[in-house]
Each structure stands twice: as C-alpha cells, then as structure tokens.
C-alpha cells in the first residue's frame, strides 16, 4: 500500500483450500508512515476494487472480507479500528474467471481518529463462503505502472491489465520519503495522493 505506482507486476494469487464457513485472509497491506494531524472521521469513506475468482462453480465464495485499522509505526499498537473485519455489502457470487469485485462501497469509517507522526493504515482483504468441499479463491494484485488503468467502480470489469486500488476520501499527508538513487543514479520521486 503506497501512495504512488510501483513496478509490482499484476499477478493472480491463489490461497490455500478451506472448508465451508471459514474466513480466509488473502492479503494485508500497510501504508507508508503518515504525518501527524490527519483527521479520519466517521464522515471519511473508503472505496476498493480488486479482481477475484473462485476455483470451482460449487465453491460459493460470495463475501468480500475486509478491515482497515490505524497502527503505530512499528505495527505493535492498533490505534483505531476504522472498519472492523466484516463482509462488504455485495452478495454477488465470484465467477470462475477473473472479475472486478467491490470490497468497499463508499464505506464510512466507524471511528474518529487523528494521526500521530508515523501512524500507518493497515488494510486486510479476504473472502469466505457458504458451501463447497475444498474451497479455493484467487485475487489479482499489483500496481504495475504499465497497466492500462484502474479498475472501475463496478463488478463487471474483466480486463486483466486494470489495476486494483483502495481509496480514502481524505487527503492524507504522508511523511516525506528520503530520496533514493537507483544504480543508474536517477532520483526516484514519490507521487503524493490518497489512492494506494
């Protein structure tokens, strides 16, 4: 989870098989450190689009499990739970081929919190199901700068060159990143913004 594009290739990743009724964590993202004074309120909202699929038609993966927290710089302290672990509002079953899925649908924060220097956002994404024998789901991840664009606000996109994303309605102020140089001595510069 970074406020700029990486060269992280778009990749579809499967998780291990489970049995009905289990919740599976697919990915956990931690943002760069934030400046102090970012006010996240119950008026702050989240949107997220990620592609996913179920491995077999009888897997019955319906729910998109997600949560968002503010954690300390070292990750040792949960400062605020903005969205508790739970299911997204969509009840559309996942396809057996990749399709865009909404994980946050203008979901409001359940807490008010003002950041202290170094706080980070933690976002978790997963799934659960209602039936099937050996359930397996996959999700498509990456922030490939060569992607053709971002996934739309829908559950219909199937173009695999579109990037997944998570967005908060606030304009987050991130701590300044030290400039680094790659081996060719070109300066790498971060782009600001609140889409990770």
Secondary structure, DSSP 8 states (H G I E B T S, - for coil): --SS-B----EEEE---B-TT-EEEEEEEE---B-TT-EE-TT-EEEEEEEEEESSTTS-EEEEEEEEEEE-TTS--EEEEEEEEEE-S------SS-EEEEEEEEEE-SS-EE--TT-EEEEEEEEEES--SSB-EEEEE--BTTSSEE--SSS----TTEE-EEEESS---B-----EE-TT--EE-----SB-
